[in-house]
Amino acid sequence: GGAALEGLPDEYNQSDSAVEGMRVLQCIEWLRDMIIEGKFGDEETEMDDDVRREAVKFLTSDRSSRLLVYKASDGKLAVSDDIPPADVSEYMYFLRADGVHVSRENIAREVQFGKSNGTGADSIQSLLRIMSTVFVPCFTNDTLWPDSFRREFSGQVQKFMATLTETAYEINGNTVLYVPREDFSNMEQCVRDKDLVQRLETTLIHWTRQIKEVLTGSDASHSDTANEDKGPLAEIEYWRSRSIDLTSISSQLQREDVRIIGSVLDHAKSSYLKPFNDLAEEIQKGSLEAQENLTFLMFLSDPCTALAKAQPKQISGHLPTVLDLVRMIWSLSSHYKTQERITGLLRKVSNEIILRCCEHIDLQQIFAGDVEAPMRVLQESIKSGDDWKEIYRATVRRMEIVDAECCWNFDESRIFAQIDAFMQRCRDLLEVCESQTQFSASQPSEDVPIFSGARGGEISKSLSRIQTSFQKLMNNISQLKYDILDVKATRWHDDYNAFKNGVKDLEVMMQNVITAAFETVTTCHQGLQMLEAFHHLAKRDAIRRAVQTKASHVYGLFQLDMTAVSKEFNTNRKAPPITAGVPKYS
């Protein structure tokens, strides 16, 4: 069972049987084959967890009946049920009828698929223009078709046009209501025409669903996956877009052709009209709410823009101003002062700090062995995260003094979980950098001592083998297929632990080399030379401790030398030996 589910995302494995998992895996493999045939991949193409998650949703969820596949701007395979971005010139589509249970045996029959060329937004807008200006007028003006066929076809055309209109404008984040072409010149005749009333009710149901989706659409603050990892400027943009969209819908509802449709259905006593009118009132309230939220959030625009341009060492200086403005919004706004929204806004500040730090951390420089500058940036990034948490807590303490009842009592893990994970990732990378200063062959050659003596060559070869082994560990890290700085890439924990265990093994090897080297030391002079040599190489604490341990051995040799000198001096102090060359009375 475990093997059957190995290729599925973790969250799927937890709830579905092995048999069901095998069925889904077989269907995913079929999708992969079709994607390869469509030239969107090759035999080496891998489907990561995000791609497989969307595929599983398409194959199993009743709410997802379409799957679009395209190449993202970075060249990677992208899969979604949303329309591709405007810059995508080619994509594949897979369509499944609602409620159809697909398997490896019937997927080729039940799933329709194909390939579309042309940019996503332009191609759909082009289709909408052609349908609106050519085909729909042509059908509407044609009086030769039989009435029964005409009525049925008209209903299907209006359903298609409503969906096409919605999709064409949805790409740009706008909600546009499709108004069907009908003759409303005779109101009484329209009310008696049951087929017309039914078509208008279908249109009204479509409008109701569109408006309900806009009203119940999640705030970018806490649930919108498209904005989950973005900064506070995305929150401002969200409410700007929402305000424009709701105002546009409100204006559309006031149009004459929309009012006429409502009037016909009112006279026809349609049961669908009251829920629609209730939603229309909510649109007015939602529009006012969005406008007020945008007014308050605009105060954050300038400081958050400055934060978005800051370097890691400059981040802390911008945070007090941002936090004071968030307090102002919490105190004065009527609609935005909810725990959910303020927590989401503060989490976006954490996201912005992560984004600024990621922009300045050069992984390629780390992998190349030039670690001095990256280590400085990593330390500044960790300090920025610590400062952000301390500034937040200091603000909360001040709020408790001013007004304990209105003080923030938020769950800190919801604000800082991401940045805590990022700071730990920075510490992990600092460990990688420090390991390179100890074991990497790319460090400056003048720091590498030359060992002499009987075991000099053997010691140098042992150190060279350690450097070679460390380079293999670094190659494994540098060739990882995911973004190391992405805290959601949980595979890093296993890869980093493997690296860390490898480094520990190299530390043991280094300690053994030090021990073996000092076995040949018999004089204090030799010991001092060896200590100086390994002192240059000892960068990590464990290696330094090993060298310090051997220093006590050298002190012992020095003590023996001192004892021998003292003994010789005391033995000969009354009658010191005088050679021929020594002056008699000196």
VEXKOL-698038 format. One record per residue (C-alpha): residue number from 0; z, x, y. Coordinates in steps of 0.25 Angstrom, whole numbers, plus 5000, padded with zeros to 4 digits. Each point is the difference from the previous one (the first is absolute). Layout:
<recs>
pos->NUM; z->Z; x->X; y->Y
...
</recs>
This chain:
<recs>
pos->0; z->5000; x->5000; y->5000
pos->1; z->5004; x->5011; y->5010
pos->2; z->4986; x->5007; y->4998
pos->3; z->4993; x->4987; y->5002
pos->4; z->5007; x->4999; y->5014
pos->5; z->4999; x->5014; y->5004
pos->6; z->4988; x->4998; y->5010
pos->7; z->5006; x->4988; y->5007
pos->8; z->5009; x->5001; y->5013
pos->9; z->5015; x->5000; y->4997
pos->10; z->5003; x->4986; y->5006
pos->11; z->4990; x->4994; y->4990
pos->12; z->5007; x->5007; y->4988
pos->13; z->5013; x->4994; y->5002
pos->14; z->4997; x->4986; y->4998
pos->15; z->4987; x->4998; y->4991
pos->16; z->4999; x->5002; y->4985
pos->17; z->4992; x->5011; y->4994
pos->18; z->4989; x->4991; y->4995
pos->19; z->4998; x->4995; y->5014
pos->20; z->5000; x->5014; y->5005
pos->21; z->4990; x->5004; y->4991
pos->22; z->4991; x->4989; y->5004
pos->23; z->5001; x->5003; y->5015
pos->24; z->4998; x->5015; y->4997
pos->25; z->4987; x->4997; y->4992
pos->26; z->4995; x->4991; y->5012
pos->27; z->5004; x->5011; y->5010
pos->28; z->4991; x->5010; y->4992
pos->29; z->4988; x->4990; y->5000
pos->30; z->5002; x->5000; y->5016
pos->31; z->5000; x->5015; y->5000
pos->32; z->4987; x->5000; y->4992
pos->33; z->4994; x->4990; y->5010
pos->34; z->5004; x->5009; y->5011
pos->35; z->4994; x->5012; y->4994
pos->36; z->4987; x->4993; y->4998
pos->37; z->5000; x->4995; y->5014
pos->38; z->5001; x->5015; y->5005
pos->39; z->5014; x->4999; y->5006
pos->40; z->5005; x->5010; y->4990
pos->41; z->4997; x->5009; y->4988
pos->42; z->5007; x->5003; y->4987
pos->43; z->5010; x->5009; y->5007
pos->44; z->5004; x->4988; y->5009
pos->45; z->5015; x->4997; y->4999
pos->46; z->5006; x->4987; y->5004
pos->47; z->5014; x->5002; y->5006
pos->48; z->5011; x->4991; y->5000
pos->49; z->4996; x->4992; y->5013
pos->50; z->4986; x->4998; y->4994
pos->51; z->5006; x->4995; y->4987
pos->52; z->5010; x->4991; y->5007
pos->53; z->4988; x->4993; y->5007
pos->54; z->4992; x->4999; y->4987
pos->55; z->5012; x->4994; y->4993
pos->56; z->5002; x->4990; y->5011
pos->57; z->4986; x->4996; y->4999
pos->58; z->5000; x->4998; y->4985
pos->59; z->5013; x->4993; y->4999
pos->60; z->5004; x->4993; y->5013
pos->61; z->4995; x->4986; y->5003
pos->62; z->5001; x->5003; y->5015
pos->63; z->4990; x->5012; y->4999
pos->64; z->4986; x->4996; y->4996
pos->65; z->4992; x->5011; y->5006
pos->66; z->5000; x->5016; y->5000
pos->67; z->4992; x->5009; y->5009
pos->68; z->4998; x->5014; y->4997
pos->69; z->4995; x->5011; y->5010
pos->70; z->5001; x->5014; y->5004
pos->71; z->5011; x->5003; y->5010
pos->72; z->4998; x->5009; y->5012
pos->73; z->5006; x->5011; y->4992
pos->74; z->4991; x->4999; y->4989
pos->75; z->5010; x->4993; y->4990
pos->76; z->4998; x->4988; y->4993
pos->77; z->5006; x->4988; y->5007
pos->78; z->5002; x->4986; y->4994
pos->79; z->5005; x->4987; y->5007
pos->80; z->4998; x->4985; y->5001
pos->81; z->4998; x->5001; y->5015
pos->82; z->4986; x->5003; y->5007
pos->83; z->4997; x->5015; y->5001
pos->84; z->5002; x->5007; y->5014
pos->85; z->4988; x->4999; y->5009
pos->86; z->4996; x->5014; y->4997
pos->87; z->4998; x->4998; y->4986
pos->88; z->4985; x->4999; y->4997
pos->89; z->5000; x->4996; y->4985
pos->90; z->5009; x->4993; y->4991
pos->91; z->5001; x->4993; y->4986
pos->92; z->5006; x->4987; y->4998
pos->93; z->5006; x->4993; y->4988
pos->94; z->5002; x->4985; y->5000
pos->95; z->5009; x->4992; y->4991
pos->96; z->5001; x->4985; y->4999
pos->97; z->5014; x->4995; y->5003
pos->98; z->5009; x->4997; y->4987
pos->99; z->4990; x->5008; y->4991
pos->100; z->5007; x->5008; y->4990
pos->101; z->4991; x->5013; y->4998
pos->102; z->5000; x->5009; y->4988
pos->103; z->4992; x->5012; y->4995
pos->104; z->4991; x->4990; y->4993
pos->105; z->4997; x->4990; y->5011
pos->106; z->5002; x->5009; y->5013
pos->107; z->4985; x->5003; y->5001
pos->108; z->4997; x->4985; y->4999
pos->109; z->5012; x->4995; y->5009
pos->110; z->4999; x->5010; y->5011
pos->111; z->4989; x->5001; y->5009
pos->112; z->4997; x->5013; y->5007
pos->113; z->4990; x->5007; y->5009
pos->114; z->4997; x->5010; y->5011
pos->115; z->4999; x->4997; y->5015
pos->116; z->4993; x->5010; y->5010
pos->117; z->5002; x->5000; y->5015
pos->118; z->5013; x->5001; y->5008
pos->119; z->5011; x->4990; y->4995
pos->120; z->5001; x->4993; y->5014
pos->121; z->4986; x->5000; y->5004
pos->122; z->4994; x->4995; y->4987
pos->123; z->5010; x->4988; y->5000
pos->124; z->4997; x->4997; y->5015
pos->125; z->4985; x->5001; y->4997
pos->126; z->5001; x->4990; y->4988
pos->127; z->5008; x->4991; y->5009
pos->128; z->4990; x->5000; y->5011
pos->129; z->4988; x->4998; y->4991
pos->130; z->5008; x->4988; y->4993
pos->131; z->5004; x->4994; y->5014
pos->132; z->4987; x->5001; y->5007
pos->133; z->4990; x->4999; y->4988
pos->134; z->5004; x->4994; y->4987
pos->135; z->5011; x->4990; y->5005
pos->136; z->4991; x->4994; y->5011
pos->137; z->4988; x->4999; y->4990
pos->138; z->5008; x->4992; y->4990
pos->139; z->5006; x->4991; y->5011
pos->140; z->4987; x->4996; y->5006
pos->141; z->4993; x->4998; y->4986
pos->142; z->5000; x->4985; y->4997
pos->143; z->4991; x->5001; y->4987
pos->144; z->5012; x->5003; y->4991
pos->145; z->5006; x->4988; y->4992
pos->146; z->5013; x->4995; y->5006
pos->147; z->5008; x->5003; y->4987
pos->148; z->4995; x->5015; y->4999
pos->149; z->5001; x->5001; y->5015
pos->150; z->5015; x->4996; y->5000
pos->151; z->5004; x->5009; y->4989
pos->152; z->4992; x->5012; y->5006
pos->153; z->5006; x->4998; y->5014
pos->154; z->5014; x->5000; y->4995
pos->155; z->4998; x->5013; y->4992
pos->156; z->4992; x->5006; y->5013
pos->157; z->5012; x->4997; y->5009
pos->158; z->5010; x->5006; y->4990
pos->159; z->4992; x->5013; y->5000
pos->160; z->4998; x->5000; y->5015
pos->161; z->5015; x->4998; y->5002
pos->162; z->5003; x->5012; y->4991
pos->163; z->4989; x->5009; y->5005
pos->164; z->5005; x->4997; y->5015
pos->165; z->5014; x->5003; y->4996
pos->166; z->4997; x->5013; y->4993
pos->167; z->4990; x->5005; y->5011
pos->168; z->5011; x->4999; y->5011
pos->169; z->5012; x->5003; y->4991
pos->170; z->4994; x->5015; y->4999
pos->171; z->5004; x->5002; y->5015
pos->172; z->5013; x->4992; y->4999
pos->173; z->4995; x->4987; y->5006
pos->174; z->5001; x->4986; y->4995
pos->175; z->4988; x->4991; y->5003
pos->176; z->5000; x->4986; y->4996
pos->177; z->4986; x->4996; y->4994
pos->178; z->4995; x->4986; y->5006
pos->179; z->4989; x->4994; y->4991
pos->180; z->4987; x->4994; y->5006
pos->181; z->5002; x->4985; y->4999
pos->182; z->4995; x->4988; y->5008
pos->183; z->5012; x->4994; y->5007
pos->184; z->4992; x->4991; y->5010
pos->185; z->5004; x->4987; y->4993
pos->186; z->5015; x->5001; y->4998
pos->187; z->5001; x->4987; y->4992
pos->188; z->4989; x->5004; y->4991
pos->189; z->5007; x->5014; y->4998
pos->190; z->5013; x->4993; y->4996
pos->191; z->4993; x->4991; y->4990
pos->192; z->4992; x->5012; y->4993
pos->193; z->5010; x->5004; y->4989
pos->194; z->4991; x->5012; y->4997
pos->195; z->5001; x->5005; y->5014
pos->196; z->5015; x->4997; y->5001
pos->197; z->5002; x->5008; y->4986
pos->198; z->4992; x->5012; y->5006
pos->199; z->5008; x->5000; y->5013
pos->200; z->5013; x->4999; y->4992
pos->201; z->4995; x->5012; y->4992
pos->202; z->4998; x->5008; y->5013
pos->203; z->5014; x->4995; y->5005
pos->204; z->5006; x->5005; y->4987
pos->205; z->4993; x->5014; y->5002
pos->206; z->5005; x->5000; y->5015
pos->207; z->5014; x->4997; y->4995
pos->208; z->5001; x->5011; y->4990
pos->209; z->4994; x->5010; y->5011
pos->210; z->5011; x->4996; y->5010
pos->211; z->5011; x->5000; y->4990
pos->212; z->4996; x->5014; y->4996
pos->213; z->5001; x->5005; y->5014
pos->214; z->5013; x->4993; y->5003
pos->215; z->5007; x->5005; y->4987
pos->216; z->4993; x->5013; y->5001
pos->217; z->5011; x->5011; y->4999
pos->218; z->5005; x->5008; y->5012
pos->219; z->4995; x->5014; y->5000
pos->220; z->5014; x->5004; y->5002
pos->221; z->5005; x->4998; y->4986
pos->222; z->4989; x->4995; y->4990
pos->223; z->4986; x->5003; y->5004
pos->224; z->4995; x->5011; y->4990
pos->225; z->4989; x->5004; y->5010
pos->226; z->5010; x->5005; y->5010
pos->227; z->5012; x->5004; y->4990
pos->228; z->4998; x->5015; y->5003
pos->229; z->4996; x->4999; y->5015
pos->230; z->5008; x->5002; y->5012
pos->231; z->5005; x->4991; y->5011
pos->232; z->4986; x->5000; y->5007
pos->233; z->4995; x->4992; y->4988
pos->234; z->5011; x->4990; y->5003
pos->235; z->4995; x->4998; y->5014
pos->236; z->4986; x->4999; y->4996
pos->237; z->5004; x->4990; y->4989
pos->238; z->5006; x->4991; y->5010
pos->239; z->4988; x->5002; y->5010
pos->240; z->4990; x->4996; y->4989
pos->241; z->5009; x->4988; y->4996
pos->242; z->5002; x->4995; y->5014
pos->243; z->4984; x->5000; y->5002
pos->244; z->4998; x->4994; y->4987
pos->245; z->5010; x->4988; y->5002
pos->246; z->4995; x->4998; y->5014
pos->247; z->4985; x->5000; y->4995
pos->248; z->5004; x->4989; y->4989
pos->249; z->5007; x->4992; y->5011
pos->250; z->4988; x->5000; y->5008
pos->251; z->4991; x->4996; y->4988
pos->252; z->5009; x->4988; y->4997
pos->253; z->4997; x->4995; y->5014
pos->254; z->4985; x->5001; y->4999
pos->255; z->4993; x->4986; y->5000
pos->256; z->4993; x->5002; y->4987
pos->257; z->5013; x->5002; y->4993
pos->258; z->5007; x->4988; y->5007
pos->259; z->4988; x->4991; y->4995
pos->260; z->5003; x->5004; y->4986
pos->261; z->5014; x->4997; y->5002
pos->262; z->4997; x->4987; y->5006
pos->263; z->4991; x->4996; y->4989
pos->264; z->5011; x->5003; y->4989
pos->265; z->5010; x->4993; y->5009
pos->266; z->4992; x->4987; y->5000
pos->267; z->4997; x->5002; y->4985
pos->268; z->5015; x->5001; y->4998
pos->269; z->4999; x->5013; y->4993
pos->270; z->5013; x->5005; y->4994
pos->271; z->4996; x->5015; y->5002
pos->272; z->5001; x->4998; y->5016
pos->273; z->5015; x->5000; y->5002
pos->274; z->5003; x->5013; y->4993
pos->275; z->4988; x->5006; y->5008
pos->276; z->5006; x->4995; y->5013
pos->277; z->5014; x->5005; y->4997
pos->278; z->4994; x->5014; y->4998
pos->279; z->4992; x->4999; y->5013
pos->280; z->5013; x->4998; y->5007
pos->281; z->5006; x->5012; y->4993
pos->282; z->4988; x->5008; y->5005
pos->283; z->5004; x->4997; y->5014
pos->284; z->5015; x->5005; y->4997
pos->285; z->4995; x->5012; y->4992
pos->286; z->4991; x->5004; y->5012
pos->287; z->5011; x->5000; y->5010
pos->288; z->5009; x->5008; y->4990
pos->289; z->4989; x->5010; y->4998
pos->290; z->4998; x->5002; y->5015
pos->291; z->5015; x->5002; y->5003
pos->292; z->5001; x->5010; y->4989
pos->293; z->4988; x->5007; y->5005
pos->294; z->5006; x->5000; y->5014
pos->295; z->5013; x->5007; y->4995
pos->296; z->4994; x->5010; y->4991
pos->297; z->4990; x->5005; y->5011
pos->298; z->5012; x->5007; y->5006
pos->299; z->5000; x->5009; y->4988
pos->300; z->4985; x->5003; y->5001
pos->301; z->5002; x->5013; y->5009
pos->302; z->5012; x->5006; y->4993
pos->303; z->4994; x->4998; y->4987
pos->304; z->4986; x->5005; y->5004
pos->305; z->5008; x->5013; y->5004
pos->306; z->5007; x->5000; y->4987
pos->307; z->4987; x->4999; y->4993
pos->308; z->4995; x->5013; y->5007
pos->309; z->5013; x->5008; y->4998
pos->310; z->5002; x->5012; y->4992
pos->311; z->5011; x->5001; y->4990
pos->312; z->5009; x->5007; y->5009
pos->313; z->4998; x->4991; y->5011
pos->314; z->5002; x->4987; y->4992
pos->315; z->5015; x->4999; y->5003
pos->316; z->4999; x->5000; y->5015
pos->317; z->4991; x->4987; y->4999
pos->318; z->5010; x->4992; y->4991
pos->319; z->5011; x->4996; y->5010
pos->320; z->4990; x->4993; y->5009
pos->321; z->4993; x->4992; y->4989
pos->322; z->5014; x->4996; y->4994
pos->323; z->5005; x->4995; y->5013
pos->324; z->4987; x->4991; y->5002
pos->325; z->5002; x->4995; y->4986
pos->326; z->5015; x->4996; y->5004
pos->327; z->4994; x->4993; y->5013
pos->328; z->4990; x->4992; y->4991
pos->329; z->5012; x->4996; y->4991
pos->330; z->5008; x->4995; y->5012
pos->331; z->4990; x->4993; y->5008
pos->332; z->4989; x->4995; y->4991
pos->333; z->5000; x->4985; y->4994
pos->334; z->4992; x->5002; y->4988
pos->335; z->5000; x->5015; y->4996
pos->336; z->5015; x->5002; y->4999
pos->337; z->5001; x->4998; y->4985
pos->338; z->5006; x->5010; y->4991
pos->339; z->4987; x->5000; y->4992
pos->340; z->4991; x->5003; y->5012
pos->341; z->5009; x->5010; y->5006
pos->342; z->5002; x->5007; y->4987
pos->343; z->4985; x->5001; y->4998
pos->344; z->4998; x->5005; y->5014
pos->345; z->5010; x->5011; y->4997
pos->346; z->4994; x->5003; y->4987
pos->347; z->4987; x->5002; y->5007
pos->348; z->5006; x->5011; y->5009
pos->349; z->5004; x->5007; y->4987
pos->350; z->4986; x->4999; y->4996
pos->351; z->4995; x->5006; y->5013
pos->352; z->5009; x->5012; y->4998
pos->353; z->4995; x->5002; y->4986
pos->354; z->4985; x->4999; y->5005
pos->355; z->5003; x->5010; y->5011
pos->356; z->5006; x->5010; y->4991
pos->357; z->4990; x->4999; y->4989
pos->358; z->4989; x->5003; y->5011
pos->359; z->5006; x->5013; y->5002
pos->360; z->5004; x->5004; y->4986
pos->361; z->4988; x->5009; y->4995
pos->362; z->5001; x->5000; y->4985
pos->363; z->4988; x->5009; y->4998
pos->364; z->5007; x->5010; y->5008
pos->365; z->5012; x->4999; y->4991
pos->366; z->4991; x->5002; y->4988
pos->367; z->4993; x->5012; y->5006
pos->368; z->5014; x->5007; y->5001
pos->369; z->5001; x->5000; y->5015
pos->370; z->5013; x->4992; y->5000
pos->371; z->5007; x->5005; y->5013
pos->372; z->4994; x->4989; y->5009
pos->373; z->5000; x->4989; y->4990
pos->374; z->5015; x->5003; y->4997
pos->375; z->5003; x->4998; y->5015
pos->376; z->4993; x->4987; y->5001
pos->377; z->5007; x->4995; y->4987
pos->378; z->5014; x->5004; y->5006
pos->379; z->4996; x->4993; y->5013
pos->380; z->4995; x->4987; y->4992
pos->381; z->5014; x->5000; y->4993
pos->382; z->5007; x->5001; y->5013
pos->383; z->4992; x->4989; y->5006
pos->384; z->5004; x->4990; y->4989
pos->385; z->5015; x->5004; y->5001
pos->386; z->4999; x->4998; y->5015
pos->387; z->4994; x->4987; y->4999
pos->388; z->5011; x->4995; y->4991
pos->389; z->5011; x->5005; y->5009
pos->390; z->4993; x->4994; y->5012
pos->391; z->5000; x->4987; y->4993
pos->392; z->5014; x->5001; y->4996
pos->393; z->5005; x->5004; y->5014
pos->394; z->4993; x->4988; y->5006
pos->395; z->5006; x->4990; y->4990
pos->396; z->5014; x->5006; y->5003
pos->397; z->4997; x->4998; y->5015
pos->398; z->4996; x->4985; y->4997
pos->399; z->5013; x->4998; y->4993
pos->400; z->5008; x->5004; y->5012
pos->401; z->4992; x->4991; y->5010
pos->402; z->4998; x->4988; y->4991
pos->403; z->5005; x->5000; y->4985
pos->404; z->4994; x->4986; y->4997
pos->405; z->4986; x->5004; y->5005
pos->406; z->5001; x->5014; y->4993
pos->407; z->4989; x->5004; y->4990
pos->408; z->5005; x->4999; y->4986
pos->409; z->4987; x->5004; y->4993
pos->410; z->4999; x->5005; y->4986
pos->411; z->4997; x->5015; y->5003
pos->412; z->4992; x->5002; y->4987
pos->413; z->4989; x->4991; y->5005
pos->414; z->4999; x->5008; y->5012
pos->415; z->5001; x->5014; y->4995
pos->416; z->4996; x->4999; y->4985
pos->417; z->4986; x->5006; y->5003
pos->418; z->5005; x->5011; y->5009
pos->419; z->5011; x->5004; y->4991
pos->420; z->4990; x->5002; y->4989
pos->421; z->4991; x->5007; y->5009
pos->422; z->5011; x->5010; y->5005
pos->423; z->5003; x->5003; y->4985
pos->424; z->4985; x->5002; y->4998
pos->425; z->5001; x->5010; y->5012
pos->426; z->5011; x->5007; y->4993
pos->427; z->4993; x->5001; y->4987
pos->428; z->4988; x->5007; y->5007
pos->429; z->5010; x->5009; y->5007
pos->430; z->5004; x->5004; y->4986
pos->431; z->4986; x->5003; y->4997
pos->432; z->4998; x->5008; y->5012
pos->433; z->5013; x->5008; y->4997
pos->434; z->4996; x->5002; y->4986
pos->435; z->4987; x->5006; y->5005
pos->436; z->5008; x->5010; y->5009
pos->437; z->5006; x->5005; y->4987
pos->438; z->4990; x->5000; y->4990
pos->439; z->4986; x->4999; y->5006
pos->440; z->4990; x->5012; y->5000
pos->441; z->4995; x->4995; y->5013
pos->442; z->5012; x->5005; y->5008
pos->443; z->4997; x->5013; y->5009
pos->444; z->4999; x->5012; y->4991
pos->445; z->5009; x->5009; y->5008
pos->446; z->5011; x->4992; y->4995
pos->447; z->4998; x->5003; y->4986
pos->448; z->5007; x->5013; y->4996
pos->449; z->4995; x->5011; y->4991
pos->450; z->5009; x->5003; y->4988
pos->451; z->5001; x->5014; y->4995
pos->452; z->5007; x->5006; y->4987
pos->453; z->4998; x->4998; y->4986
pos->454; z->4999; x->4985; y->5001
pos->455; z->4993; x->4999; y->5013
pos->456; z->4987; x->4996; y->4994
pos->457; z->5007; x->4990; y->4991
pos->458; z->5007; x->4993; y->5011
pos->459; z->4987; x->4999; y->5008
pos->460; z->4993; x->4993; y->4989
pos->461; z->5011; x->4990; y->4997
pos->462; z->5000; x->4997; y->5015
pos->463; z->4985; x->4998; y->5000
pos->464; z->5002; x->4991; y->4987
pos->465; z->5010; x->4991; y->5008
pos->466; z->4990; x->4999; y->5012
pos->467; z->4989; x->4996; y->4991
pos->468; z->5009; x->4989; y->4993
pos->469; z->5004; x->4995; y->5014
pos->470; z->4985; x->4999; y->5004
pos->471; z->4997; x->4991; y->4988
pos->472; z->5012; x->4991; y->5005
pos->473; z->4994; x->5000; y->5014
pos->474; z->4986; x->4996; y->4995
pos->475; z->5006; x->4988; y->4992
pos->476; z->5006; x->4995; y->5013
pos->477; z->4988; x->5003; y->5009
pos->478; z->4991; x->4993; y->4991
pos->479; z->5007; x->4987; y->4999
pos->480; z->4991; x->4988; y->5002
pos->481; z->5009; x->4992; y->5009
pos->482; z->5005; x->5002; y->5015
pos->483; z->5013; x->5008; y->4998
pos->484; z->5005; x->4995; y->5013
pos->485; z->4999; x->4985; y->4996
pos->486; z->5014; x->4996; y->4996
pos->487; z->4994; x->4988; y->4992
pos->488; z->4994; x->5011; y->4991
pos->489; z->5011; x->5000; y->4990
pos->490; z->4993; x->5009; y->4990
pos->491; z->5005; x->5011; y->5009
pos->492; z->5014; x->5000; y->4995
pos->493; z->4995; x->5004; y->4986
pos->494; z->4990; x->5010; y->5005
pos->495; z->5011; x->5006; y->5009
pos->496; z->5010; x->5001; y->4989
pos->497; z->4990; x->5007; y->4991
pos->498; z->4998; x->5010; y->5012
pos->499; z->5015; x->5001; y->5003
pos->500; z->5003; x->5003; y->4985
pos->501; z->4989; x->5010; y->5000
pos->502; z->5006; x->5007; y->5012
pos->503; z->5014; x->5001; y->4993
pos->504; z->4993; x->5006; y->4988
pos->505; z->4994; x->5011; y->5009
pos->506; z->5014; x->5002; y->5007
pos->507; z->5006; x->5003; y->4986
pos->508; z->4988; x->5010; y->4997
pos->509; z->5002; x->5006; y->5014
pos->510; z->5015; x->5002; y->4997
pos->511; z->4997; x->5006; y->4986
pos->512; z->4990; x->5010; y->5007
pos->513; z->5012; x->5004; y->5010
pos->514; z->5009; x->5002; y->4988
pos->515; z->4991; x->5008; y->4992
pos->516; z->4996; x->5009; y->5013
pos->517; z->5015; x->5003; y->5002
pos->518; z->5002; x->5004; y->4985
pos->519; z->4993; x->5013; y->5004
pos->520; z->5008; x->5003; y->5012
pos->521; z->5010; x->5011; y->4997
pos->522; z->5003; x->5006; y->5014
pos->523; z->5004; x->4994; y->5014
pos->524; z->4987; x->5005; y->5006
pos->525; z->4992; x->4992; y->4990
pos->526; z->5008; x->4988; y->5001
pos->527; z->4998; x->5000; y->5015
pos->528; z->4985; x->5001; y->4999
pos->529; z->5000; x->4989; y->4990
pos->530; z->5008; x->4991; y->5009
pos->531; z->4991; x->5003; y->5012
pos->532; z->4988; x->4996; y->4992
pos->533; z->5005; x->4987; y->4994
pos->534; z->5007; x->4996; y->5014
pos->535; z->4986; x->4999; y->5005
pos->536; z->4996; x->4991; y->4989
pos->537; z->5012; x->4991; y->5000
pos->538; z->4997; x->4988; y->5008
pos->539; z->5006; x->4989; y->4992
pos->540; z->5015; x->4998; y->4998
pos->541; z->5000; x->5002; y->4985
pos->542; z->4993; x->5013; y->5001
pos->543; z->5009; x->5005; y->5012
pos->544; z->5012; x->4997; y->4991
pos->545; z->4994; x->5008; y->4989
pos->546; z->4997; x->5012; y->5009
pos->547; z->5014; x->4999; y->5006
pos->548; z->5006; x->5000; y->4986
pos->549; z->4993; x->5013; y->4998
pos->550; z->5005; x->5006; y->5013
pos->551; z->5014; x->5000; y->4994
pos->552; z->4994; x->5008; y->4989
pos->553; z->4995; x->5010; y->5010
pos->554; z->5014; x->5000; y->5007
pos->555; z->5006; x->5004; y->4986
pos->556; z->4991; x->5012; y->4999
pos->557; z->5003; x->5004; y->5014
pos->558; z->5015; x->4999; y->4997
pos->559; z->4998; x->5009; y->4988
pos->560; z->4993; x->5010; y->5009
pos->561; z->5011; x->4999; y->5010
pos->562; z->5010; x->5002; y->4989
pos->563; z->4993; x->5012; y->4994
pos->564; z->4999; x->5006; y->5014
pos->565; z->5015; x->4997; y->5003
pos->566; z->5004; x->5006; y->4986
pos->567; z->4991; x->5013; y->5003
pos->568; z->5006; x->5001; y->5014
pos->569; z->5015; x->4999; y->4995
pos->570; z->4997; x->5010; y->4989
pos->571; z->4995; x->5011; y->5009
pos->572; z->5007; x->4997; y->5013
pos->573; z->5010; x->5011; y->4999
pos->574; z->4989; x->5010; y->4995
pos->575; z->4987; x->4995; y->5004
pos->576; z->4988; x->5008; y->4994
pos->577; z->4994; x->5009; y->5010
pos->578; z->4986; x->5005; y->4998
pos->579; z->4994; x->5012; y->5005
pos->580; z->4993; x->4994; y->5011
pos->581; z->5012; x->4993; y->5006
pos->582; z->5007; x->5007; y->5012
pos->583; z->5014; x->5006; y->4997
pos->584; z->5008; x->4993; y->5011
pos->585; z->4992; x->4987; y->5003
</recs>
